[in-house]
């Protein structure tokens, strides 16, 4: 029998066994409860849209001049070519450059094997001489590390990036973009969540793929089986009240009511659940559907998030970078004061 997930949406809907987050309308958009201990930003799905990335970086610099860092939730490039990573780096070098950047890997970082060369789609001859290892090495060189998962801190607040350690079509011809997490990555995540919980810090987890039955779009069958170890990941995150999971991939509009939810995981002692937030997307217009074609998805806008960590709560604000306006915000009380 399939277990039913229990979710509370930011609009204030309440499901059995969940906590009710403060409605987005409870605080003025763009306003502040107090001076935050830390402010940082989250974006996702650049996918080669460097013009919109530039717009976003300028808007972030103007609205959050003291931002401690930028988390990027995957799909940094359109296909994963080294010259595509280099183009993103050039935009960052032109500035305004964030103080620190935490990179997560996305499915678009694995699309080089679909091409015989950058101009020639060749799905029939996949992987066209491209090795799985070379795709990871390209990401590692760009991100400046040697593993998919990593920890950094923004103003003393832990930020954990996670992601797939296999591109599954190399391992199973029936699979493509599914996320495979090793036991080592899951053990690392478990240890870091326990460590930071013991120090009474909220933990920011950044992943490209959304978990099923959470934020906008994830009841769609396209996203219900992204994680091959979904139950294990949910079991870890679901233990902690002050975990915030930021996920991209869907490109769904942050104006939707379920841009923020609380996810309760059955079988855990944490009946309040943990926070899940849609990151929106930088890339606008058409998006590569992963099979060499282009498709539109509901609500593709140049959007992202600003996160303010206070002693007793975390405030997440949804931003339309192109329009230069705030869309909404949610204020999430912390279980313990920092």
C-alpha angles and dihedrals in degrees: 000000000000114000115235116232119228115221138175115202125214090247086074102259111153128213126189112280097014133111121241112240119215107272115252090240093060092086129039114262110260091009127123133227091208138325104306122232089224138006124195138160136233129203135163145187104035090162095175096310093131095162092060090043089057090049090051094048092050092048092049091050090052098044099035107027091162096048111148094213152325125252116203113200099207140277089092091160134029094239112355101258115152091237089056091054088048091054091055090049090052091055090051092048091053087054167150081204120195116244091244134359130210111199125203122190122243137193093260089066086072102053100096091093090064090068133069086203132346091278100040123073109207111172092156091065098041126186090029094202095308115133124215090233092057091058092054092045090055090054093045093052091050096044093042097234142090104235139054093233121059145157129227134158130232109203090335094312113121118240117191119192118200135177150142119314094194133045094224100211087071088059104034123021090210092061133067124162100010117137119244117192119192123225086247092058093046091048091049091050091048091051094047093047090051092045096052093041088057088055092050095242126140110240123223113208117191121198132160099219120061123231115248120269096013126095131009115318097011095109084064111104089234090073104031095092104032094117118062088196098037094139092051092049093046090048091057098043094041093065094069128070094198100052118118117196116198115195134175131175099101099072089212119161118267088218089076117105095239096055084114127035140162112234118208115199114210113235096032124107091231102094092173092065126209132280122264120188132187110228097206116219140272095207113086134190116015125012131199107253092210095251096079096270134095128244138172123234128199112282109000105183139149095259141141146153141269115204123199119191115204129179093261105021148017119235117202118193125195113219134196101211096189094051093036094228140118116247103191143313141217127211112208118193115224121232090231132018117254 
